[in-house]
Amino acid sequence: MQMRLNVAFILVAMTASLGGMSAAWPANDPEERFTGGAPGGRVFIPIPRVTVPHQSDQRAGTIIINTRERRLYYILGSGFAVRYGIGVGRDGFTWSGVKTVTEKREWPDWTPPEQMLRRRPDLPRYMKGGPENPLGARAIYLGSTLYRIHGSNEPETIGQAVSSGCFRLTNSDVIDLYDRVKIGATVIVQH
């Protein structure tokens, strides 16, 4: 009986703290500009990385990003691809096109672009790479754009329209992709 009461108390306390988190979320980002509308109080259900059948005329090593599906495909060839869940650009920040991987960095530093600083003057001007950095464990740079495929210290945002145009993966997924992708690889972004 005592154990049931303890478990019930713990569940009530956890529920209350989760409710508090979702209530505090808008206070930290009332216009959802930094998070882009990330699911503040929702339960995080990870999107598994999986090898799937994928017919494509693209060669092995190509990345195909489907923003509607919120999935990234790394083409393996022979009719297969590794599929990752991603966070994509929120409304007004989506884009499509063909880019090339021009650079890769481990635990990248972050310097918010001027466009983002105009929208969010409270952001830091520079943040050293590390677990608290919004670029996460790895970053894959796309051409001469401001956009990257990168990790995230907010795994609950994967599968959501949350960013200012970059593509977010969990840190474990971006490390896996980073180890596979080569400089010069083609990245195709589809709406």
DAMO-V138786 format. One record per residue. N is the residue number from 1. RES is the residue in three letters. PHI is phi as a letter, one per 40 degrees, with the letter a starting at -180 (none if undefined). PSI is psi as a letter, one per 40 degrees, with the letter a starting at -180 (NA if undefined). D_LAST is the distance of its C-alpha to the last C-alpha in Angstrom with 2 decimals. Layout:
BEGIN
n=N res=RES phi=PHI psi=PSI d_last=D_LAST
n=N res=RES phi=PHI psi=PSI d_last=D_LAST
END
This chain:
BEGIN
n=1 res=MET phi=none psi=d d_last=55.47
n=2 res=GLN phi=c psi=d d_last=55.08
n=3 res=MET phi=c psi=d d_last=52.12
n=4 res=ARG phi=c psi=d d_last=50.33
n=5 res=LEU phi=c psi=d d_last=50.96
n=6 res=ASN phi=c psi=d d_last=49.61
n=7 res=VAL phi=c psi=d d_last=46.41
n=8 res=ALA phi=c psi=d d_last=46.05
n=9 res=PHE phi=c psi=d d_last=46.64
n=10 res=ILE phi=c psi=d d_last=44.01
n=11 res=LEU phi=c psi=d d_last=41.39
n=12 res=VAL phi=c psi=d d_last=42.31
n=13 res=ALA phi=c psi=d d_last=42.14
n=14 res=MET phi=c psi=d d_last=38.71
n=15 res=THR phi=c psi=d d_last=37.37
n=16 res=ALA phi=c psi=d d_last=38.95
n=17 res=SER phi=c psi=d d_last=37.49
n=18 res=LEU phi=c psi=d d_last=33.95
n=19 res=GLY phi=c psi=d d_last=34.51
n=20 res=GLY phi=c psi=d d_last=35.75
n=21 res=MET phi=c psi=d d_last=32.69
n=22 res=SER phi=c psi=d d_last=30.36
n=23 res=ALA phi=c psi=d d_last=32.82
n=24 res=ALA phi=c psi=d d_last=32.99
n=25 res=TRP phi=d psi=d d_last=29.25
n=26 res=PRO phi=c psi=d d_last=28.89
n=27 res=ALA phi=c psi=d d_last=32.07
n=28 res=ASN phi=c psi=d d_last=30.63
n=29 res=ASP phi=a psi=g d_last=27.42
n=30 res=PRO phi=d psi=d d_last=28.11
n=31 res=GLU phi=b psi=e d_last=25.12
n=32 res=GLU phi=f psi=f d_last=22.74
n=33 res=ARG phi=c psi=d d_last=21.84
n=34 res=PHE phi=c psi=d d_last=22.43
n=35 res=THR phi=c psi=e d_last=20.87
n=36 res=GLY phi=g psi=f d_last=18.17
n=37 res=GLY phi=g psi=f d_last=19.34
n=38 res=ALA phi=d psi=i d_last=19.92
n=39 res=PRO phi=c psi=g d_last=21.78
n=40 res=GLY phi=d psi=d d_last=25.26
n=41 res=GLY phi=b psi=e d_last=27.57
n=42 res=ARG phi=c psi=i d_last=25.57
n=43 res=VAL phi=c psi=h d_last=26.70
n=44 res=PHE phi=c psi=h d_last=24.71
n=45 res=ILE phi=b psi=h d_last=23.87
n=46 res=PRO phi=c psi=i d_last=22.60
n=47 res=ILE phi=c psi=h d_last=19.82
n=48 res=PRO phi=c psi=i d_last=21.73
n=49 res=ARG phi=c psi=h d_last=20.92
n=50 res=VAL phi=a psi=i d_last=21.62
n=51 res=THR phi=c psi=h d_last=21.95
n=52 res=VAL phi=b psi=i d_last=20.36
n=53 res=PRO phi=c psi=h d_last=20.63
n=54 res=HIS phi=a psi=h d_last=17.67
n=55 res=GLN phi=c psi=h d_last=18.20
n=56 res=SER phi=a psi=i d_last=16.67
n=57 res=ASP phi=c psi=e d_last=18.23
n=58 res=GLN phi=c psi=i d_last=17.37
n=59 res=ARG phi=c psi=i d_last=20.47
n=60 res=ALA phi=d psi=i d_last=21.46
n=61 res=GLY phi=g psi=e d_last=20.50
n=62 res=THR phi=c psi=i d_last=16.94
n=63 res=ILE phi=b psi=h d_last=14.22
n=64 res=ILE phi=b psi=h d_last=10.83
n=65 res=ILE phi=b psi=h d_last=8.44
n=66 res=ASN phi=b psi=h d_last=6.12
n=67 res=THR phi=c psi=d d_last=5.21
n=68 res=ARG phi=c psi=d d_last=5.82
n=69 res=GLU phi=c psi=d d_last=8.82
n=70 res=ARG phi=g psi=f d_last=9.66
n=71 res=ARG phi=b psi=i d_last=11.11
n=72 res=LEU phi=b psi=h d_last=12.01
n=73 res=TYR phi=b psi=h d_last=13.89
n=74 res=TYR phi=b psi=h d_last=16.84
n=75 res=ILE phi=c psi=h d_last=18.09
n=76 res=LEU phi=c psi=d d_last=21.80
n=77 res=GLY phi=g psi=i d_last=22.61
n=78 res=SER phi=f psi=f d_last=24.80
n=79 res=GLY phi=g psi=e d_last=22.01
n=80 res=PHE phi=b psi=i d_last=21.19
n=81 res=ALA phi=a psi=i d_last=18.83
n=82 res=VAL phi=c psi=h d_last=19.18
n=83 res=ARG phi=b psi=h d_last=16.57
n=84 res=TYR phi=b psi=i d_last=16.36
n=85 res=GLY phi=c psi=i d_last=15.30
n=86 res=ILE phi=b psi=i d_last=13.62
n=87 res=GLY phi=c psi=h d_last=13.48
n=88 res=VAL phi=b psi=i d_last=10.48
n=89 res=GLY phi=c psi=h d_last=10.76
n=90 res=ARG phi=c psi=i d_last=12.34
n=91 res=ASP phi=d psi=h d_last=11.98
n=92 res=GLY phi=g psi=e d_last=12.59
n=93 res=PHE phi=b psi=e d_last=11.67
n=94 res=THR phi=c psi=i d_last=7.93
n=95 res=TRP phi=a psi=i d_last=7.22
n=96 res=SER phi=a psi=i d_last=6.08
n=97 res=GLY phi=i psi=a d_last=9.07
n=98 res=VAL phi=b psi=h d_last=11.90
n=99 res=LYS phi=b psi=i d_last=14.45
n=100 res=THR phi=b psi=i d_last=17.65
n=101 res=VAL phi=c psi=h d_last=19.26
n=102 res=THR phi=b psi=e d_last=22.17
n=103 res=GLU phi=a psi=i d_last=23.84
n=104 res=LYS phi=b psi=h d_last=24.30
n=105 res=ARG phi=b psi=i d_last=26.42
n=106 res=GLU phi=c psi=h d_last=28.13
n=107 res=TRP phi=f psi=g d_last=28.60
n=108 res=PRO phi=c psi=i d_last=27.29
n=109 res=ASP phi=c psi=i d_last=28.75
n=110 res=TRP phi=b psi=h d_last=26.57
n=111 res=THR phi=b psi=h d_last=27.14
n=112 res=PRO phi=d psi=h d_last=24.85
n=113 res=PRO phi=c psi=i d_last=23.69
n=114 res=GLU phi=d psi=d d_last=25.53
n=115 res=GLN phi=d psi=d d_last=22.60
n=116 res=MET phi=c psi=d d_last=22.50
n=117 res=LEU phi=c psi=d d_last=26.30
n=118 res=ARG phi=c psi=d d_last=26.49
n=119 res=ARG phi=c psi=d d_last=24.51
n=120 res=ARG phi=b psi=g d_last=26.42
n=121 res=PRO phi=c psi=e d_last=29.82
n=122 res=ASP phi=c psi=e d_last=31.08
n=123 res=LEU phi=c psi=i d_last=28.99
n=124 res=PRO phi=c psi=i d_last=31.02
n=125 res=ARG phi=c psi=d d_last=31.06
n=126 res=TYR phi=a psi=i d_last=31.08
n=127 res=MET phi=b psi=h d_last=30.83
n=128 res=LYS phi=c psi=i d_last=32.27
n=129 res=GLY phi=d psi=i d_last=30.33
n=130 res=GLY phi=i psi=a d_last=31.21
n=131 res=PRO phi=d psi=d d_last=30.43
n=132 res=GLU phi=c psi=e d_last=30.07
n=133 res=ASN phi=c psi=h d_last=27.69
n=134 res=PRO phi=c psi=e d_last=24.11
n=135 res=LEU phi=c psi=e d_last=22.83
n=136 res=GLY phi=g psi=a d_last=24.58
n=137 res=ALA phi=c psi=d d_last=26.21
n=138 res=ARG phi=a psi=i d_last=24.13
n=139 res=ALA phi=b psi=h d_last=21.72
n=140 res=ILE phi=b psi=h d_last=19.91
n=141 res=TYR phi=c psi=h d_last=19.48
n=142 res=LEU phi=b psi=h d_last=16.80
n=143 res=GLY phi=f psi=a d_last=18.66
n=144 res=SER phi=c psi=e d_last=20.37
n=145 res=THR phi=c psi=i d_last=17.66
n=146 res=LEU phi=c psi=e d_last=18.41
n=147 res=TYR phi=c psi=i d_last=15.62
n=148 res=ARG phi=a psi=i d_last=16.60
n=149 res=ILE phi=c psi=h d_last=16.00
n=150 res=HIS phi=a psi=i d_last=18.97
n=151 res=GLY phi=c psi=a d_last=21.08
n=152 res=SER phi=a psi=i d_last=21.89
n=153 res=ASN phi=c psi=e d_last=25.19
n=154 res=GLU phi=b psi=g d_last=23.51
n=155 res=PRO phi=c psi=d d_last=22.44
n=156 res=GLU phi=c psi=e d_last=22.14
n=157 res=THR phi=c psi=e d_last=18.90
n=158 res=ILE phi=c psi=h d_last=17.07
n=159 res=GLY phi=g psi=e d_last=14.67
n=160 res=GLN phi=b psi=i d_last=14.42
n=161 res=ALA phi=c psi=g d_last=12.46
n=162 res=VAL phi=b psi=e d_last=15.30
n=163 res=SER phi=b psi=a d_last=15.01
n=164 res=SER phi=c psi=f d_last=15.21
n=165 res=GLY phi=h psi=e d_last=12.25
n=166 res=CYS phi=c psi=i d_last=13.73
n=167 res=PHE phi=b psi=h d_last=12.98
n=168 res=ARG phi=b psi=i d_last=16.00
n=169 res=LEU phi=b psi=i d_last=17.81
n=170 res=THR phi=c psi=i d_last=21.30
n=171 res=ASN phi=c psi=d d_last=23.98
n=172 res=SER phi=c psi=d d_last=25.11
n=173 res=ASP phi=c psi=d d_last=21.71
n=174 res=VAL phi=c psi=d d_last=21.14
n=175 res=ILE phi=c psi=d d_last=24.71
n=176 res=ASP phi=c psi=d d_last=24.10
n=177 res=LEU phi=c psi=d d_last=21.03
n=178 res=TYR phi=d psi=d d_last=23.00
n=179 res=ASP phi=c psi=d d_last=25.90
n=180 res=ARG phi=c psi=d d_last=23.94
n=181 res=VAL phi=c psi=i d_last=21.83
n=182 res=LYS phi=b psi=i d_last=23.76
n=183 res=ILE phi=d psi=h d_last=23.82
n=184 res=GLY phi=g psi=e d_last=22.37
n=185 res=ALA phi=c psi=i d_last=19.75
n=186 res=THR phi=c psi=h d_last=16.55
n=187 res=VAL phi=b psi=h d_last=13.26
n=188 res=ILE phi=b psi=h d_last=10.09
n=189 res=VAL phi=b psi=h d_last=6.89
n=190 res=GLN phi=b psi=i d_last=3.82
n=191 res=HIS phi=c psi=NA d_last=0.00
END
